[in-house]
Amino acid sequence: MHSQHGIGRFLGLGKIKVKDKFRDHLIIEYDRQEKLYVPTDEMHLVQKYIAFQARRPKLYRLGSKEWLRAKNRVRLGIQKLAWDLLSLQAMRLSAIGLSYPADTQWQLQFEELFPFEETPDQLKATLDVKRDMEAAKPMDRLLCGDVGYGKTEVAMRAAFKAAVDNKQVAFLVPTTILAEQHYQNFILRLKDFPVNIGMLSRFKSAREQKEIIAGLAAGTIDIVIGTHRLLSGDIKFKDLGLVIIDEEQRFGVRAKEKLKSLRLSADVLTLTATPIPRTLYMSLMGAKDLSVINTPPQNRLPIKSIVVEYDEDLIRQAITREISRGGQVYFLHNRVLDIERVKEKLSRILPSGVKLAIGHGQMPPKLLEKVMFDFLRGEIQVLVCTMIIQSGIDIPNVNTMIINNAHRFGLSDLHQLRGRVGRIDKPAYAYFMIPRHEVLDGEARKRLEAIQEHSSLGSGFKIAMEDLEMRGAGNLLGEEQHGFIAAIGFDLYCRLLREAIGNFKKVGISG
């Protein structure tokens, strides 16, 4: 991409005679096969075109005003984005933030109950969060960490710090199953402390939900864990001090609009296991502080990742081997329509004593809850399930996963799913099964190659970057902003955004 002429196709280097001497030039082809020859001493005017989408960019014509019009259109759109970002930041900076006291003796006792040794990154992230909470301005911190690296423990310590100072905590999660698991973990960790915990999701009856809502309004519930139900209009907090959001990108547009209003007054801690796109966005706007957990937990082993054609003998061997060492298995089939047939097929090829069950999001809540509890207690050995297990389900005894039709999943999804096994010091296995004799398209093949290649500990950053290159950053910046990036390239987009933010800051828009 040339800063003055727009997007073209790089054809390589060539020598051109200039004043009786041959000089190296970059050759760039534009629309209608027009060519631009750029001297190597002007290479600073040319950048690699990057945009977060798979389709080929539009080439511009040399000498036309189309590139200038595109830049001006994007500049106006970016100015609106910069205004929105800085206005939100200004409102937060002008708000009266909560200032929590230093750690109490209860806080120290609570943290000593953590059954594992903290990693250095975990400790640093915890200190970052506490420092924010003790400061006068509202916290808005992004906590990035690979699957299973201890983000939840950092969040739990922050929640406890808020609760012992008589502030309410809302812990937002994307799925009912994850809400239930977080709820049980909080109950277990807080059983020796006078902290009242509630949960809001479709697992709760209408009467139970009504009681929890009343408790939030009266201030008798200190910590509430729930799905998007927490963002409904009938939810009122007596004194909300901290909002924790697990994987914010999984919430819908309306939910995010509600979150914006919560951010104006309460401290906000956002957790994510797919850091590259979110870190990119937040660093652009400069409105979030960032903590990263890169250190794997002690004794954690890499998950052995195997891409293979569907093979019933291999499935039987993998499942029986895991059961023989006292473990459990996820068999993931992401189609509710025929998941019963898949379970029956597995029953026929496995030994008669193996106990199987089905779990998916369209089941009645009470039945799904029972299945998950039975699986958690080890009464079920093989859970035939959909992607309902993707977000945060943590059952250390499950150390083999088989994903059927793995070619249909996105790369980040495959990495998230793989992270549901390998939570203890046992070797863990993830089998990515593809149909026999089926020719995969190029993108599916690249995804499977990447998931097999990046199987080392802490590979979440590499996976996220691969995913960006393959299919783009999705709707993270909004469709309009991604259209702007596609039109002029990411490098120029960043420069224009920094310029717009700098101009607004000069006149005091950011407070």
N, C-alpha and C positions, 0 to 999 in steps of 0.2 A: 504494500500500500504506500503510495507516494503522497506526502502531505499536501502537495499542490494539485495533483492530478487525479487522486482517488485510487480505487481498487483495480489492480490489473493482475495478470498471471505471470509469475516469474519464470522466464525461460532459461536463465543461466547467465554465465559470463561470456563476453565476447570482446574482441579487440577491434578498435576503430581507429583509423588513421586521422590524427589531428595535428595539423602543422608539421607534417613530415615525420611524425612519431606515432607509433601505435600505443594506444592507452586502453586499459581494461575498463569495460562498462558493464553495468547490470542491464539486462534486456528484459523489459516488462511489456507484455502484450495486453492491449486494451480491447474494448469492443470493436467489432468489424476488423479485427486483426491488425489494428494500428499498433505501432511499436514505439516505445520510449527508451532511449539509451541514456542511462544515468552514469556519469563518471564516478569511479570508486571514491574520489575525494568528496563526493556529495552523498555518500551512503547514509549519512545521518538524516536525510530527508525520507528514507525508505524504512518501513517497519514490516515485520511479519503480520499478516492479517489474522486476527483471532476473534472469533465470535462463538457464543455458546449455543450453537445450533448445528445440525448435521448437514443442512442443505447448502449447496454451492452459492457463494455470494454473487450479486449482480456486478458485472464489469461496467466501468464508466467509459465514456467516449473522450478521447483527447480533444482539448480545445473547446469543449462545451461548458456551459455554466451549471450543469447538472450536479457536479461535485460540490460547488459552492452553495447551491440551494440545499443540498442534503446536509451539509455542515451547519448552515444557519437554522434549518428546521430542528436538527438535533440540539443545537445550542439553546434554543428556546425551551425545548422539552426538559433539558437538563437543569435549566434555571428553575423550573417549577419543582423538580425533584429536590434540588438543593434547598429551596425555600421550605418545602415540607419537612425535610430532615432537620434543618436548623431550627425551624419553628417548634417542632416537638422537643428538640434538645433544649431550646430556650425556656420552654414551659417547665421542663423538668428541673432546670437549673434554678429557676425562680421559685419553684415550689419549696415549701418548708419540709425538709427531709427528716426522717427519724434518726436519732442518734442513740444507738444501743450502748449500754455500759460494757465494761470489760468483762471477760469470762468470769462466771461465778464458780463456786465449788461444785454445784450441780453439773455445770457444763463439763468440768474436768472428769467427774464421775461417769457421766454419760459417754464421753469419748473413750474412756478406759474399757467400756463394755464392748467396743469393736473387737470382734474375734480374730482379726487378722492384723498383720503388721502393715502400717501405712507406708506407701511408697513416697519418695521425696517429692514427686510432683503433686501427690495428693495433699501432703502437708502444706506445700506452698500455695496450692489452690485454696485450701481451707483458710490460711492466713490472709490471702487476698480478699476472700469473701467477708471475713470478719472485719478487716480493716475498712471495707466499704460500708458495712453495716454500722460501724461505730462512728463513721464520718457524718457530717451534717447534711450532705447532699444525697438525694435518692440514688440507690445502687441500680445499675443496669449492666450486669456482667454476663458474658458468654463463657460457659465452661465447656471446652472441647475435650473429648477423650475417646479412645477406641472402645469398642464393645467390651464390657466387663472390666474396665480399668478403674472403677471406683468413683464415678461421678455421683452416684446416688448417696454414698456415704457423706460426701462433702455437702450435698443438699440437705441431708438429714441433720447434720450438725448445725447448719444455718437455721433450719426450721426449729430446732430445739432452742437455739439462742434467742429467737424471736418469741417463742412461746413462754419461756421463763421470764421474759420482760412484759408479759401480759398482752402481747400482740398476736393477732390471728394470722394463720398461714394457710394459703391456698396452693395446693400441689396439683398442677394440671398435667394429665397424661392422655395419650391418644387412644387407648383402648381400655375396655372394661376389665379384661384379664390382667393387664398391667396395674390398673387401679387396685384390684383385689390383692395382688401380690404386694404392692407397696403398703397397702393397708395392714396386711398381716405382719410385714416386717416392722412397721412402725409400732404396732401393738406389742410385738415381742421385745423390741429395744426399749420401749418406754414404760414397760409394765411396773417398774419400781419408782416411777415419777408421777406426780399429780398433773398429768397432761391429758386432756380429753381429746380423742381422735374420732373423726367421722369419715364416712365415705359416701360419695354420691355417684351412682351409675345406674344402668338399667338392671343391675343385679338386685337393687333395693326395691322394695314394694312402694306403692304410692304413700302408704302410711309412714313407712320408715323415712322416705324422702322428706315428707312434711315435717317430721320431728327434727331431722338434721337441719333443714332450712330455718326452722324456728330457733334452733340452738345457735346457728351462725348469727342470726339477728340479735339474739339476747346476749351473745358473747360467752355462752357456756361451752361451745366447741372451740378448742384452741387450734387444732390442725385438721383441715379437711382435704381429703384426697379424692379426685374425681376426674371425669372426662369432661367434654365440652358442656355437659349439664351444669357445671359450675358457672358457666358464662350466661346462663339464662336470665331473663329479666326479673324473675322472682327471687333471685339470690341477693341478699343484703348482708353485709358484714357489719358488726358493731365497731370493730377497730382492726382493719386489715393492715398488717405491717409488712408482709413478705409474700410475693408471688413466685412460685417455682414452676417453670414450664419445661416439660420433657419433650424434646423433638417438636419444636414449634411449627416446623414446616409441614407437619402432618395435620395441623388444624386448618379449617376452612377459612374463607375470606371473612365471613361474618364474625367468626370467633376472634380473628386477629384484630378486627375493628374494636371489639369489646376490650381486648387486651390493651389497646392503645390508651383507653381511658384509665385502666388500672395502673398503667405505667406512670401516670402523672403524679401519683401520690405515694404508692407503695414501692419498696425495694423489689427489684426483679432479678432473678437468677435463671438463666436459660441454659439447659443442658442439651448437648448434641453429640452424636457419634459420627456425623458426616461433616467434618469441620471445614474443608476447603471452600466450598461455595459460600457458606455462612460467614466464615472469617473474612473472605474477600469482600463481601457486602458491608460487613460492619466496619472493616478498616477503611473502606471508601467514605463512609459517612462519619466516622470518628465519634460515634455516639455511644459505643459500647466498649467497656473494658473487656479484656480477654485473658483467660487462664487456660492453659493446655496441660493435660495429663498424658505424657508420653511413656512413662515408665510402666512396664507390665507388672502385675502382681507377682509376688515371690512364688517360685516353683511352677509358674504358668508355662505350659508346653505349647508349641505351635500345633495348630490343627492340621492333620494330614488331609489334604484336599485332593480328591480323585474325580476326574471327569471321565465318564465311561458310558458306553451304550447300555441300554436297559438289559439286565441280565438277572433272571430269577435265581440262578445258582449263587451269584454274588450277593444278592439281597438276602437270601437265606443264611449264607455264611456270615455276613456282616451282623445281622440281627442276633443269630445264635451265639456268636462270639461275645457280643456286648452283654447279653443276658447271662452267659456263663460266668462272667466276672462280676455279676451282681448289678449291672447297669441297666439303663432304659434307653429307648430309641424313639426319635421323631421320624415318621415317614410322612413327608410333606407332599400333598397332592392338592393343588390350588383350584380345584373345580368341585363345588358342592354337588353338582348335577350327578356325577358318577362316583363320588367318594365312597359310597356304600359298596359298589362293585369292586373298588380297589381293595377295601378291607377284606371282602370275601376272598378275593384272589390271594391276598397275603395269608389268610387263614389256611388256605389249601396247601401252600408251599412251606409253612412253618410247622414245627412240632406241635402236637395237640395241646400241650400244657401252656403255650404262650398266650397271655391275656392281651387282647387288643381292644381299643375303643376309638371312637371318632370324636373330634373336636373342631367345630367351625362356628363362625359368627352368626349363622342363621338359625342355630339351635335355640330352643327356649332357654332363657337366662339361668333358671334354676338347674336345668339338666346340664348345661355347659359348666356351671359352677361345680356340680357334683363330679363330673368327669375330670375336671382339672384338679380338684382336691384329691380324688382317688389316685390320679397320676402322680401328684406331688407326694402322696404317702407311699408310693411304690406298689399299689395294688393293681396298677395297669403297667404292663411292660412295654407296649408299643402304642404310641399315640399317632393315629392316622389323622392328619390335621391340614388346615389351610394356613395362610400367612398370618393367622390370628396370633401365632406365637412369635411374630417378628419383633415386636417392640418390647424389649426389656424383660421377657420371661426368663427367670433365673432358677433352674433346677439343676444343681450340681451333679446329680446322679445320672443325668442324660449326657452321654458322651459319644453317641453315634447319631448322625442325621443323614437321611437319604432324601434327596430332593428330586421328585419325578418331573420330567419335562423341564429341566433346568434352563433350557435355551429360551424359554418364554419369560424369564425374569430379568429385571434390570440388574446392573452390576452392583450398585449399592445395596439393593435388596438381597442379593446373594451373599454379600459380605455381612449384612446384618443378621441374616438367617444363620450363617455359619457361626456367628458369635454366640448363638444359643447353646453351643456345646463347648467343651474344653474349659470349664470353669474351675476344675481342680487339677491335681498333679497327675492324673491318669492320662495316657495317650488318648486323643479324641480324633474322630474320623468324620469327614463330610463327603458324601458321595453325590456328585452332580450327574444325574442320569439323563441321557438324551435318547430319543427313539432310535431303534435299529434301522439302518439303511436309509435314514433321512438326510438329505443334503441341507445343511444349515446355511442361512444367509450370512454374509460377511460380518455384520454387526454382532450376531449371536455368537459366532465363532470367536470374535475378538473378546467378548465378555467372558466366555468360558476360559479362554487362554489366560486372561488377566487374573481371574479368580484363582486359577491353579498356580500361576506364577507368584502372585502376591499372597502367600500363605504364612509368612513369617509374622512374629509378634509385632504389633504396632503398625500394621500395613494399611490401616484405615485411611491415612493421608494419601498414600499411593493409589488406593482404590478410588478415592474421591476424585483425584486428579484424572485418572483414567476415564472415570465416568463423565467428567466434564468434557474431555476431548472427544468422547464417543457420541454423547447425546445432548450435551449442553447442560446448563444450570437450571433448566426448567423455568418456572415462573417466579424465581426468587426475587428478581428485581421488578417484576411485573411485565406483562406482555409489551407495553409501550416501550419500556427501557430496553428490553431485549431486541425490539425492532430497531432502536437507535444504534445499539451495539452492532447489529447485523449490517446496518447501513454504512457505518464509518470505521468499524473495527474497535476492539476493546482498548487498545493503547490510546488512541485519540479520544475515545469516550472518557477514559480516566483523566486525561489531561484537562478536558473541558469541564468535567465535574469538579476537579480540584480548583480550577480557575473560578468557577461559579461560587463554590463554597468560600474561597478566599475573598471574593468581591463582597459577598454578603457579610462576612465577618468584619470586613473593614468598616462597614457602616453600622456595626453593632447588632445585627439581626440575631446572632447566637447568644445574646444576653450579656 
